[in-house]
Amino acid sequence: MSASGPLPSSWGPPSPARGPAYAYAWSGPAPRPRITTSRTELLHLGIAAAVLSGCLTLVFSGNTFLQSGFAPPGLASLSATLVIAAVLAALTGFLAHELAHKVVAQRLGYWAEFRASAYGLGMAAFTSMLGFILAAPGATMVGGVGPGDARGWGRTSLAGPMTNLGFSVLFYVASIGAYLAHTIVFEWLLVLAFINAWFGVFNLFPFGVLDGAKVFRWDARIWAGAIALTLAAMIVAAFAVYIYGTPLLGH
């Protein structure tokens, strides 16, 4: 999810250089803006990723209050595979999504950094104890984009869901390989494929501050193609996980 926000005090044109001015001729392409970050952003990303990883681990384990008859959540059913799956879900479904917004925005010449939401992370922690996750862990704040720059907002917003779609396809292909190799890991890979596709579809809803609203305002045809592809990936992954139990549907 990307959002507008206040610009940092350092944003703006540099102060005039002292000394004589020199003119240079450059016939090649303009250099692409650098990708930058800050300690504040790294701290917010780390906290959000850690909290979501813990929440997903709890939900995947089945040891939540509702699933265990309101007994205190336990760690008995945790395994290395489960924990790795939870961390990968957080890193690809959430972290990579936000970093995609950031990279595209900065490549377009805008200021962009992620900021976590204490309220959203608290909601994630609370709902995960009930067996599901409802969260708005934060957003990539973007500055320097004019309110009328539909193309800039659209391209920046589209990057996140398309990153989720790419990971969904990657995990699904990997699940086929794992299934053919007769390893149970394919089930977790299918779950990861579904989570990424679902997160992409949700963010493409054309409402409010979600990415889909900005993409739709930019180009309705691009939005329609993006949500159709991501929804198809989600449906295929859902069928594989919940109905057929195999990435080779019907086998």
N, C-alpha and C positions, 0 to 999 in steps of 0.2 A: 504494500500500500504506500502510495506517495502522497505527500500533502505539502501545502504551502506553509511557510513559516517565516519568522523574523530573520533578517539577515544578520550575520555576525558583524561586529564593529569593524572588522578588517576588510569587509567586502566593499568594493568600490574601485574607482580608477586610481592608479598609483599617483603619488605626488610627483610634480614635475622634476625631472632629473636636473642636477646642477651641472654646469659646465657647457661646453659647446655641443651643438646638436649635429649628428651625422646622419646621412641618408644612405640606405643600403638598397640594392635592387635584389629581389628574390623572385625567380621565375618558377620555382617548384611549388608543390601544394603547401598550404598553410599547416604548420605543426599542430597536432592534435593536443588539446589541453591535457595536463597531467591529472592522474587520479590521486587525490590527496585524502588524508584522514586526520583525525586528531585523537588525543588520549581520551577525551570525553566520549567520542563516538565508539572507540574500541571498548571502553568500559560498558557503555549501554548495550552494545552488541553482545558482549560476553555475558552480561547479566541476563538479558532476554533469552539467549540461546541456552544457558544453564537452566533457567527456570522452566522453559518449554521442554527441554530434555527430561527433566525430572517429572514433569506432568505427564508426558507421553509414556515414560517408563511405568508410572503408576497405573495408567489406563491399560497399557499393554499387559501388565502383570495380572489384571483381574482382581487385585487386592484392594478394591475401593470400598467405600462404606456401603454403597448400594449392592455391589456384587458379593460382599462378604457378610451381608445381614447386619450392617452397621457395627461390625467388629473393627477394631483399630487396623488400619492398613498394615500389611506385613511384607516381608521381603523373601519369604520362603520360596516363592515360585520364580524369582529372578534368575536369569541366566545371562551369560556373556552375550549370546546372540540377541536376546531381547533388549538388553541395554544398548548394544550397538545399533539395533534397528531404531530405537527411540532417538538416539543421538543423530543418526543419519536423517531421520524424518525432520528433526528440528533444523539441521544444517541445510538440507536441500529445500524442504517445504517453506521454511521461513527465512533463514539467514541468506541463502543464495537469492531468494526473491527480492529481499531488500537491497542487497548489494547490486543486483542487476539494475534496479531503479537508480541507485547512486552512480554507477559507472556510466550509464547512458546520459544522465543529467549532466555529469561533469564533462563528458565528451562533447556535449552540446554547448559547453561554456558556462553552465550554471553552478551555483554553490549547492551542495547536497550532502547531508549527513543524517544518519539514523539517530533517533531519540526514542528510548523506551518509555512505556507508559506504566507507572506504578499501579494504577487502577486496573489496566488491562491484564497485567501479569498477576495481580491479586485475584482477579476473576478467573484466570486460567488455573491457578492453584486451587481455588475453592471448587470449581466445577470438576476438576480432575479427580477429586476425592469422591465425587458422585458417579464417576464412571464415564464421563465425557469431557470434552474441552470446548469451552466457549471463551474466546479471548481476542483481544486487540492489543497484542504485546507492544506495539509501537508503530512508528511510521518513519519513512525517509523524508525528512524535511527538505524542501527544494526552494531556493531563493534565486531571484534574478529572472524568473520567467514572468512575463507580463500576463495579466489575466486574459488578454485576448489572443495569446499565443497558443492556439489550439494544437498546432503541430508539435510544438515543444512539449506540452503537457501530455499529448497523446503518445508520442514516442517514448517518453520517460515512463509513463504508466504501463504501456504495453510490455515493457521489458520484463517485469516481474512475472506475470502469468505465463509468458512464453518460456521463461526459464523453468517454471514448474512443469510445463508441457514437455520440454526437453528431458527433464529428469524422469518424468513419468514414462516416457518411451524408453529411455535408457534402462530403467529398472525392470520394465516389462520384458525387454529383450534379454536382460540378464537372467530373469526368472525362467525363460525358456531354456537357456543354457543349463541353469541349475537343475531344472526338472529333468532334462535329458541325461544329466549326470547322476540322477537318482539321489539328490541331496535335498533334505527338507528345507534348506535355506530358501528355496523358490517361493515358499509361502510368505516369508517375510518380505521378499522382493516384490511380490504382488501387492502386499499391504503398502509398501513405500510408493509403488506406482499409483495406487488409488489415492493415497494421501496427497501426493503432489498434484494429481489431476483435480481432485476436489478443491484444493486450496486455490488453484488457478481459476477454476470455474466460479468459485465464490467471489474472488476479487474482480472477475469480469462482469458481475452483475452491474448494470448501468444505473446505479442509484447512489445518491449521497456522495460521500468522499471516496468510494471504492474506485479502483483503477478503471473499471468498465465505463463509468460515467465520463471520464476524461477521454478515453479512447473513442467512445461513441460520438462525443462532440467533435472530435477531430475527423473521423471518417467512419460512418456507420457500416460501410462494406468491410473494412478491415476488422471492426469489432465483431461483425457477424461471422466472418471467417475464423477469427481467433476463438470465439466462444464455441463455435461448432466443432472445431478440432479438439479443443480441450474437453468439451463435454463427451465427445466420442471416446476419447482416451479414458475418461472416468467411467463410462458405461462398460467398456470392454474390461477394465480392471475390476470393476464391481462384479461382473459376471464371473470372471476368473476366480475371484476371491470367495464369493458367497454362493455361487450356484454350481460351477463345474469343479472348482478346487484345483484347477490346473490352467497354466497359460495357454495350453493347446486346447482351445474351447471345444468341448464335445468329446474329448479323448479320455 
